[in-house]
Amino acid sequence: MGSEVIVELQRNSTNWANVVGEIVKIERKIFPKHESLARSFDEELRKKNSGLLYTELNGEVAGYYKTVKENYRRQGHGEALLKAAIETCKKRKVQRISLHFDPLRTAAMTIYKKLGFQVDSLVEGYYSSDRNAYRMHLDLQIKIVFICMYISLYLFTRVYIFTN
């Protein structure tokens, strides 16, 4: 396995056109035309507060937040990308990450669940009349709330015990 680097594509990056072009190729190869964001990728990425993490292996774009090229799968790159995306969202104070994905993509489901995503619902006809999607989410602030609650309860209990 070569050297993996996870990169956040910036709007002012000198390699913008090359990276977006490579990602569009991956998108078109892996996803059916009606599911692909290839036509609007460049436009979406130029919007304020948008960003893109991608994996670079030996100078080649190997994947991005939605998928990894077939020859790089089952090597941990998708999970590494998702972890990096979660960390980026935490740093930017995002409270919840939501996504939709095809229930037939079991590898994706495994990674999402492993990293704490929960299924909200099954959205019937999401991709087409006979293809559904799962809607999943990951709450990023809830861990802090539980930790704060635990600390508050612990301190309260300690004070309560101490004062009686």
ZAMARGU-4260 file (C-alpha; in steps of 0.2 Angstrom, whole numbers, plus 5000, padded with zeros to 4 digits):
<rodrens>
0) 5000/5000/5000 | 5007/5017/4995 | 5007/5033/5006 | 4989/5039/5009 | 4986/5058/5012
5) 4969/5065/5016 | 4967/5082/5008 | 4954/5095/5010 | 4951/5103/4993 | 4951/5122/4994
10) 4942/5133/4982 | 4958/5142/4978 | 4969/5126/4976 | 4980/5126/4961 | 4975/5108/4957
15) 4956/5112/4959 | 4952/5108/4941 | 4962/5091/4941 | 4955/5085/4957 | 4937/5089/4953
20) 4940/5081/4936 | 4946/5065/4944 | 4932/5065/4956 | 4919/5067/4943 | 4927/5052/4934
25) 4925/5042/4949 | 4907/5048/4952 | 4902/5043/4934 | 4910/5026/4935 | 4903/5021/4951
30) 4886/5029/4952 | 4871/5027/4940 | 4868/5043/4930 | 4853/5048/4939 | 4862/5046/4956
35) 4878/5055/4951 | 4882/5072/4956 | 4895/5074/4942 | 4886/5087/4933 | 4884/5099/4948
40) 4900/5094/4957 | 4910/5110/4953 | 4896/5121/4956 | 4892/5114/4973 | 4910/5114/4978
45) 4911/5133/4974 | 4897/5137/4987 | 4901/5145/5003 | 4904/5133/5017 | 4906/5118/5006
50) 4921/5107/5006 | 4928/5091/5000 | 4940/5078/5007 | 4948/5066/4996 | 4962/5053/4997
55) 4977/5054/4987 | 4988/5039/4985 | 5005/5041/4976 | 4999/5057/4968 | 4983/5049/4962
60) 4965/5053/4968 | 4959/5037/4975 | 4943/5042/4983 | 4932/5055/4991 | 4919/5056/5004
65) 4906/5046/4995 | 4917/5032/4988 | 4934/5025/4984 | 4940/5018/4968 | 4937/4999/4966
70) 4956/4995/4966 | 4958/5004/4983 | 4943/4997/4992 | 4944/4986/5008 | 4960/4994/5013
75) 4953/5006/5026 | 4953/5022/5014 | 4934/5024/5015 | 4934/5023/5034 | 4949/5035/5035
80) 4940/5048/5024 | 4924/5047/5034 | 4933/5049/5051 | 4942/5064/5044 | 4926/5071/5038
85) 4918/5068/5055 | 4933/5077/5063 | 4932/5092/5051 | 4913/5093/5055 | 4917/5093/5074
90) 4930/5107/5072 | 4917/5117/5062 | 4904/5115/5076 | 4892/5105/5065 | 4880/5097/5077
95) 4873/5083/5065 | 4878/5074/5050 | 4864/5067/5039 | 4866/5056/5024 | 4856/5045/5012
100) 4863/5029/5004 | 4857/5013/4995 | 4853/4999/5007 | 4862/4987/4994 | 4879/4996/4998
105) 4882/4985/5013 | 4900/4990/5015 | 4895/5008/5017 | 4882/5003/5030 | 4895/4993/5040
110) 4907/5009/5040 | 4893/5021/5045 | 4887/5010/5059 | 4904/5007/5065 | 4907/5025/5067
115) 4891/5028/5076 | 4878/5033/5063 | 4860/5028/5066 | 4847/5024/5054 | 4832/5036/5054
120) 4821/5029/5041 | 4819/5020/5025 | 4815/5032/5011 | 4805/5023/4998 | 4808/5027/4980
125) 4822/5039/4984 | 4833/5034/4969 | 4819/5028/4958 | 4802/5020/4960 | 4809/5003/4964
130) 4825/5009/4974 | 4825/5015/4992 | 4837/5023/5003 | 4842/5023/5021 | 4842/5040/5030
135) 4856/5040/5043 | 4863/5053/5055 | 4877/5055/5067 | 4874/5068/5082 | 4891/5076/5085
140) 4886/5085/5101 | 4878/5072/5111 | 4894/5064/5118 | 4898/5081/5125 | 4881/5082/5133
145) 4882/5065/5141 | 4900/5069/5147 | 4894/5086/5155 | 4879/5077/5162 | 4890/5064/5170
150) 4902/5077/5177 | 4887/5087/5183 | 4879/5072/5192 | 4896/5067/5199 | 4900/5084/5206
155) 4882/5086/5212 | 4883/5068/5220 | 4900/5072/5228 | 4894/5089/5235 | 4878/5081/5241
160) 4887/5067/5250 | 4900/5079/5257 | 4888/5091/5264 | 4877/5079/5273
</rodrens>
